[in-house]
Amino acid sequence: MCEFVKVISSKKGYIAQCIHCYGIEIVYGNCIIQLAEQQWASFLQYIQHVLQTHPHKNSPLKTIMLDIAATDFFQMYLTGSELNELLELLERADDELKAQKLIQSFNKTC
């Protein structure tokens, strides 16, 4: 059973990691996305790609669809500013997760 600890948070969400399996929980708005640790990098790259390539990223309407689970069952719609906020949260969490991993590797060698 997972036991998540917050890595980073903002007004609209947070990123947490399980202390047992290192799985990632992304909470943004009213959505919760859980990923295996191995899926983290590709998810971050996917969000970066969507932001770079979406033609309506400046629209105030929720025109950006994230196909999170690669199925028709879970889709997340965001405005351009929400996508920017989500990406910023993810990138801050990525920096923190990398720093924690580096610290853990130093602790194992001592």
Backbone as a printed PyTorch tensor [residue, N CA C, xyz], in Angstrom:
tensor([[[  0.8410,  -1.1690,   0.0000],
         [  0.0000,   0.0000,   0.0000],
         [  0.8930,   1.2420,   0.0000]],

        [[  0.5560,   2.1720,  -0.8400],
         [  1.3740,   3.3730,  -0.9800],
         [  1.1810,   4.3320,   0.1980]],

        [[  2.2690,   4.9980,   0.5260],
         [  2.2620,   6.0310,   1.5520],
         [  2.9560,   7.2520,   0.9450]],

        [[  2.1520,   8.1830,   0.4610],
         [  2.6840,   9.3250,  -0.2730],
         [  3.1280,  10.4480,   0.6530]],

        [[  4.2520,  11.0540,   0.2860],
         [  4.7920,  12.2140,   0.9860],
         [  4.9290,  13.3250,  -0.0470]],

        [[  4.4270,  14.5080,   0.2780],
         [  4.4890,  15.6240,  -0.6710],
         [  5.9290,  15.9950,  -0.9930]],

        [[  6.1640,  16.1980,  -2.2840],
         [  7.4650,  16.6400,  -2.7630],
         [  7.4500,  18.1460,  -2.9660]],

        [[  6.3580,  18.6300,  -3.5630],
         [  6.2110,  20.0600,  -3.8700],
         [  4.7140,  20.3610,  -3.9390]],

        [[  4.3420,  21.5910,  -3.6310],
         [  2.9190,  21.9380,  -3.7120],
         [  2.7470,  23.3680,  -4.2050]],

        [[  1.5480,  23.6350,  -4.6820],
         [  1.1670,  24.9730,  -5.1240],
         [ -0.2780,  25.1910,  -4.7080]],

        [[ -0.8470,  26.3300,  -5.0870],
         [ -2.2440,  26.6110,  -4.7400],
         [ -3.2070,  25.6260,  -5.3900]],

        [[ -2.8590,  25.1390,  -6.5890],
         [ -3.7840,  24.2820,  -7.3290],
         [ -3.4770,  22.7950,  -7.2490]],

        [[ -2.3760,  22.4230,  -6.6140],
         [ -2.0900,  21.0020,  -6.5550],
         [ -0.7730,  20.6910,  -5.8800]],

        [[ -0.3940,  19.4370,  -5.9930],
         [  0.8710,  18.9950,  -5.4190],
         [  1.3580,  17.7340,  -6.1230]],

        [[  2.6260,  17.4380,  -5.8970],
         [  3.2390,  16.2140,  -6.3720],
         [  3.7350,  15.4800,  -5.1340]],

        [[  3.4450,  14.1920,  -5.0390],
         [  3.8770,  13.3920,  -3.9010],
         [  4.5260,  12.1090,  -4.4190]],

        [[  5.3530,  11.5030,  -3.5590],
         [  6.0120,  10.2520,  -3.9360],
         [  5.8330,   9.2420,  -2.8160]],

        [[  5.6060,   7.9850,  -3.1940],
         [  5.4500,   6.9120,  -2.2280],
         [  6.8140,   6.5630,  -1.6330]],

        [[  6.8640,   6.4100,  -0.3250],
         [  8.1290,   6.0910,   0.3300],
         [  8.5010,   4.6100,   0.1640]],

        [[  7.5680,   3.8030,  -0.3320],
         [  7.8260,   2.3710,  -0.4950],
         [  8.1870,   2.0070,  -1.9400]],

        [[  7.3270,   2.3570,  -2.8820],
         [  7.5260,   1.9540,  -4.2870],
         [  8.0440,   3.0890,  -5.1600]],

        [[  8.1310,   4.2960,  -4.6140],
         [  8.5890,   5.5000,  -5.3140],
         [  7.6440,   5.9360,  -6.4320]],

        [[  6.4160,   5.4510,  -6.4260],
         [  5.4130,   5.9070,  -7.3690],
         [  5.1230,   7.3900,  -7.1480]],

        [[  4.5910,   8.0270,  -8.1730],
         [  4.3350,   9.4650,  -8.1360],
         [  2.8300,   9.7150,  -8.1790]],

        [[  2.3730,  10.6400,  -7.3560],
         [  0.9800,  11.0750,  -7.3760],
         [  0.9660,  12.5530,  -7.7440]],

        [[  0.2330,  12.8640,  -8.8100],
         [  0.0920,  14.2400,  -9.2730],
         [ -1.3460,  14.6560,  -8.9990]],

        [[ -1.5090,  15.6850,  -8.2010],
         [ -2.8360,  16.2110,  -7.9140],
         [ -2.8540,  17.6310,  -8.4480]],

        [[ -3.7430,  17.8680,  -9.4070],
         [ -3.8560,  19.2070,  -9.9900],
         [ -5.3330,  19.4910, -10.2290]],

        [[ -5.8080,  20.6010,  -9.6820],
         [ -7.2380,  20.9160,  -9.8030],
         [ -8.0320,  19.8320,  -9.1040]],

        [[ -8.9220,  19.2050,  -9.8370],
         [ -9.7150,  18.1290,  -9.2530],
         [ -9.3280,  16.7620,  -9.8050]],

        [[ -8.1180,  16.6510, -10.3710],
         [ -7.6410,  15.3910, -10.9490],
         [ -6.4900,  14.8180, -10.1330]],

        [[ -6.4770,  13.5100, -10.0470],
         [ -5.3730,  12.7940,  -9.4150],
         [ -4.8370,  11.8040, -10.4340]],

        [[ -3.5340,  11.8830, -10.6760],
         [ -2.8750,  10.9870, -11.6210],
         [ -1.7850,  10.2530, -10.8620]],

        [[ -1.8120,   8.9320, -10.9270],
         [ -0.7710,   8.1520, -10.2730],
         [  0.0700,   7.4620, -11.3440]],

        [[  1.3850,   7.5930, -11.1940],
         [  2.3320,   7.0380, -12.1480],
         [  3.3530,   6.1790, -11.4180]],

        [[  3.8510,   5.1630, -12.1190],
         [  5.0100,   4.4360, -11.6140],
         [  6.2150,   5.3520, -11.7820]],

        [[  7.2290,   5.1640, -10.9810],
         [  8.4180,   6.0120, -11.0550],
         [  8.9980,   6.0300, -12.4730]],

        [[  8.9260,   4.9010, -13.1600],
         [  9.4670,   4.7880, -14.5160],
         [  8.6900,   5.6120, -15.5400]],

        [[  7.4660,   5.9870, -15.2430],
         [  6.6310,   6.7630, -16.1610],
         [  6.8210,   8.2710, -16.0020]],

        [[  7.4670,   8.6970, -14.9440],
         [  7.5820,  10.1120, -14.6140],
         [  8.2180,  10.9200, -15.7280]],

        [[  9.3810,  10.5070, -16.2070],
         [ 10.1160,  11.2780, -17.2200],
         [  9.3100,  11.4060, -18.5140]],

        [[  8.6840,  10.3290, -18.9410],
         [  7.9190,  10.4030, -20.1890],
         [  6.6680,  11.2630, -20.0230]],

        [[  6.0510,  11.2520, -18.8380],
         [  4.8960,  12.1120, -18.5950],
         [  5.3050,  13.5750, -18.6510]],

        [[  6.4220,  13.9140, -18.0180],
         [  6.9320,  15.2830, -18.0380],
         [  7.2300,  15.7230, -19.4720]],

        [[  7.8480,  14.8600, -20.2430],
         [  8.1460,  15.1710, -21.6530],
         [  6.8610,  15.3690, -22.4520]],

        [[  5.8450,  14.5530, -22.1760],
         [  4.5580,  14.6810, -22.8670],
         [  3.9350,  16.0530, -22.6060]],

        [[  3.9390,  16.4830, -21.3480],
         [  3.3480,  17.7850, -21.0010],
         [  4.1470,  18.9130, -21.6620]],

        [[  5.4680,  18.8140, -21.6610],
         [  6.3080,  19.8190, -22.3240],
         [  5.9950,  19.8800, -23.8150]],

        [[  5.8340,  18.7240, -24.4330],
         [  5.5260,  18.6540, -25.8670],
         [  4.1630,  19.2910, -26.1690]],

        [[  3.1780,  18.9890, -25.3540],
         [  1.8380,  19.5660, -25.5630],
         [  1.9060,  21.0890, -25.4880]],

        [[  2.6090,  21.6100, -24.5060],
         [  2.7040,  23.0620, -24.3550],
         [  3.4090,  23.6940, -25.5570]],

        [[  4.4460,  23.0610, -26.0530],
         [  5.1970,  23.6150, -27.1810],
         [  4.4260,  23.5500, -28.4930]],

        [[  3.5960,  22.5500, -28.6680],
         [  2.9720,  22.3270, -29.9720],
         [  1.5000,  22.7220, -30.0720]],

        [[  0.8660,  23.0270, -28.9600],
         [ -0.5700,  23.3120, -29.0220],
         [ -0.8210,  24.6920, -29.6130]],

        [[ -1.6650,  24.7750, -30.6450],
         [ -1.8860,  26.0620, -31.3170],
         [ -2.7090,  27.0710, -30.5160]],

        [[ -3.4470,  26.6140, -29.5130],
         [ -4.3270,  27.5100, -28.7590],
         [ -3.8570,  27.6910, -27.3210]],

        [[ -2.5450,  27.6880, -27.0970],
         [ -2.0460,  27.7480, -25.7280],
         [ -2.2830,  29.0930, -25.0450]],

        [[ -2.6840,  30.1100, -25.7960],
         [ -2.9850,  31.4190, -25.2070],
         [ -4.4770,  31.6500, -25.0150]],

        [[ -5.2800,  30.6600, -25.3160],
         [ -6.7310,  30.7990, -25.1930],
         [ -7.1640,  30.7230, -23.7310]],

        [[ -8.1420,  31.5640, -23.3350],
         [ -8.6700,  31.4750, -21.9690],
         [ -9.6570,  30.3140, -21.8050]],

        [[ -9.9700,  29.6240, -22.8900],
         [-10.8940,  28.4910, -22.8440],
         [-10.1280,  27.1920, -22.6330]],

        [[-10.7980,  26.2210, -22.0900],
         [-10.1790,  24.9070, -21.8700],
         [-10.1410,  24.1510, -23.2030]],

        [[ -9.1840,  24.4960, -24.0310],
         [ -9.0730,  23.9010, -25.3600],
         [ -7.9500,  22.8820, -25.4630]],

        [[ -7.1620,  22.7320, -24.4210],
         [ -6.0270,  21.8090, -24.4580],
         [ -6.4390,  20.5060, -23.7800]],

        [[ -6.4570,  19.4340, -24.5780],
         [ -6.8560,  18.1360, -24.0540],
         [ -5.6090,  17.2950, -23.8000]],

        [[ -5.4740,  16.8140, -22.5720],
         [ -4.4090,  15.8770, -22.2480],
         [ -5.0060,  14.4830, -22.2320]],

        [[ -4.4740,  13.6270, -23.0510],
         [ -4.9310,  12.2380, -23.1080],
         [ -4.0220,  11.4430, -22.1760]],

        [[ -4.3140,  11.5180, -20.9010],
         [ -3.4240,  11.0120, -19.8610],
         [ -3.2290,   9.5050, -19.9330]],

        [[ -4.2850,   8.7640, -19.9740],
         [ -4.1790,   7.3090, -19.8900],
         [ -4.1070,   6.6430, -21.2600]],

        [[ -3.9810,   7.4250, -22.3040],
         [ -3.9430,   6.9000, -23.6720],
         [ -5.2040,   6.0940, -23.9920]],

        [[ -6.3080,   6.4820, -23.3990],
         [ -7.5950,   5.8500, -23.6740],
         [ -8.6310,   6.9450, -23.8130]],

        [[ -9.8170,   6.5670, -24.1690],
         [-10.9090,   7.5280, -24.2630],
         [-11.5740,   7.7610, -22.9060]],

        [[-11.1350,   7.0540, -21.8900],
         [-11.8090,   7.1010, -20.6020],
         [-11.3270,   8.2110, -19.6860]],

        [[-10.1170,   8.7060, -19.8790],
         [ -9.6160,   9.7560, -19.0060],
         [ -8.9550,  10.8270, -19.8480]],

        [[ -9.5980,  11.9760, -19.8890],
         [ -9.0430,  13.1210, -20.5960],
         [ -9.1490,  14.3160, -19.6710]],

        [[ -8.1410,  15.1590, -19.7390],
         [ -8.0890,  16.3310, -18.8810],
         [ -8.0360,  17.5550, -19.7870]],

        [[ -8.9140,  18.5230, -19.5610],
         [ -8.9560,  19.7340, -20.3690],
         [ -8.4390,  20.9120, -19.5540]],

        [[ -7.5310,  21.6770, -20.1670],
         [ -6.9100,  22.8050, -19.4930],
         [ -6.8680,  24.0310, -20.3900]],

        [[ -6.7740,  25.1930, -19.7630],
         [ -6.4610,  26.4150, -20.5120],
         [ -4.9440,  26.4670, -20.6700]],

        [[ -4.4770,  27.3710, -21.4810],
         [ -3.0380,  27.5370, -21.6600],
         [ -2.3380,  27.9010, -20.3620]],

        [[ -2.9420,  28.7870, -19.5820],
         [ -2.3140,  29.1800, -18.3180],
         [ -2.3160,  28.0210, -17.3190]],

        [[ -3.3660,  27.2180, -17.3130],
         [ -3.3860,  26.0450, -16.4310],
         [ -2.3050,  25.0480, -16.8400]],

        [[ -2.1280,  24.8660, -18.1340],
         [ -1.0740,  23.9630, -18.6100],
         [  0.2980,  24.4840, -18.1950]],

        [[  0.5010,  25.7910, -18.2960],
         [  1.7600,  26.3900, -17.8320],
         [  1.9670,  26.1400, -16.3420]],

        [[  0.9230,  26.3230, -15.5440],
         [  1.0160,  26.0960, -14.1000],
         [  1.3350,  24.6370, -13.7930]],

        [[  0.6700,  23.7280, -14.5000],
         [  0.9240,  22.3070, -14.3000],
         [  2.3720,  21.9670, -14.6570]],

        [[  2.8360,  22.4690, -15.7810],
         [  4.2090,  22.1940, -16.1940],
         [  5.2030,  22.7640, -15.1890]],

        [[  4.9560,  23.9570, -14.6950],
         [  5.8480,  24.5480, -13.6920],
         [  5.8970,  23.6830, -12.4350]],

        [[  4.7370,  23.1980, -11.9960],
         [  4.6780,  22.3200, -10.8340],
         [  5.4650,  21.0320, -11.0960]],

        [[  5.2860,  20.4530, -12.2660],
         [  5.9860,  19.2210, -12.6230],
         [  7.4960,  19.4370, -12.6870]],

        [[  7.9240,  20.5430, -13.2770],
         [  9.3580,  20.8030, -13.3970],
         [  9.9900,  21.0660, -12.0330]],

        [[  9.2910,  21.7670, -11.1590],
         [  9.8030,  21.9820,  -9.7990],
         [  9.9090,  20.6530,  -9.0490]],

        [[  8.9040,  19.8060,  -9.2240],
         [  8.9290,  18.4910,  -8.5810],
         [ 10.0580,  17.6370,  -9.1570]],

        [[ 10.2700,  17.7250, -10.4710],
         [ 11.3440,  16.9600, -11.1030],
         [ 12.6990,  17.3630, -10.5290]],

        [[ 12.9140,  18.6550, -10.3630],
         [ 14.1600,  19.1320,  -9.7510],
         [ 14.3190,  18.5830,  -8.3380]],

        [[ 13.2500,  18.6180,  -7.5650],
         [ 13.2970,  18.1340,  -6.1820],
         [ 13.5370,  16.6220,  -6.1380]],

        [[ 12.8550,  15.8710,  -7.0090],
         [ 13.0380,  14.4160,  -7.0380],
         [ 14.4720,  14.0480,  -7.4200]],

        [[ 15.0410,  14.7700,  -8.3780],
         [ 16.4340,  14.5210,  -8.7710],
         [ 17.3790,  14.8400,  -7.6260]],

        [[ 17.1290,  15.9300,  -6.9100],
         [ 17.9710,  16.2940,  -5.7710],
         [ 17.8790,  15.2320,  -4.6690]],

        [[ 16.6780,  14.7430,  -4.4000],
         [ 16.5130,  13.7090,  -3.3830],
         [ 17.2490,  12.4260,  -3.7710]],

        [[ 17.1550,  12.0650,  -5.0530],
         [ 17.8390,  10.8580,  -5.5280],
         [ 19.3510,  11.0060,  -5.4010]],

        [[ 19.8610,  12.1840,  -5.6930],
         [ 21.2890,  12.4420,  -5.5800],
         [ 21.7400,  12.3450,  -4.1140]],

        [[ 20.9640,  12.9290,  -3.2300],
         [ 21.2810,  12.8590,  -1.8010],
         [ 21.2620,  11.4080,  -1.3170]],

        [[ 20.2730,  10.6410,  -1.7650],
         [ 20.1850,   9.2330,  -1.3780],
         [ 21.4050,   8.4510,  -1.8780]],

        [[ 21.8740,   8.7590,  -3.0720],
         [ 23.0440,   8.0420,  -3.6000],
         [ 24.2840,   8.3700,  -2.7910]],

        [[ 24.4150,   9.5990,  -2.3130],
         [ 25.5490,   9.9590,  -1.4590],
         [ 25.4520,   9.2540,  -0.1140]],

        [[ 24.2490,   9.1590,   0.4320],
         [ 24.0630,   8.4820,   1.7260],
         [ 24.3930,   7.0060,   1.6480]],

        [[ 24.1340,   6.3800,   0.4970],
         [ 24.4170,   4.9450,   0.3380],
         [ 25.9070,   4.6780,   0.2410]],

        [[ 26.6710,   5.6230,  -0.2830],
         [ 28.1080,   5.4340,  -0.4440],
         [ 28.8870,   5.7350,   0.8270]],

        [[ 28.2580,   6.4030,   1.7880],
         [ 28.9500,   6.7580,   3.0450],
         [ 28.8370,   5.6610,   4.0760]]])
